Amino acid sequence: MGSDGLVDLDQETWVVLAKYNLALATLFGVLTLVSRTMLEGNQPMLVENGALALFFGAVQTYAWLSA
């Protein structure tokens, strides 16, 4: 229980990983919105923060599903 067959971690570790990645995805999502509204013309920062938010959101979802 708690293993997805690829990475062997206990359930508590998966939950901590999921919560950490949820915080990171939220942070980068907020930074994406801030860079879009307050820092107009800064496209690389917008793209970078959006990509990081998607990445950490995907890792967070994977961790929740594995727990």
Buried (B, 14 or more C-beta within 10 A) or exposed (E): EEEEEEEEBEEEBBBEBBEBBBEBBBBBBEBBBEBBEEEEEEEEBBEBBBEBBBBBBEBBBBBBEBB
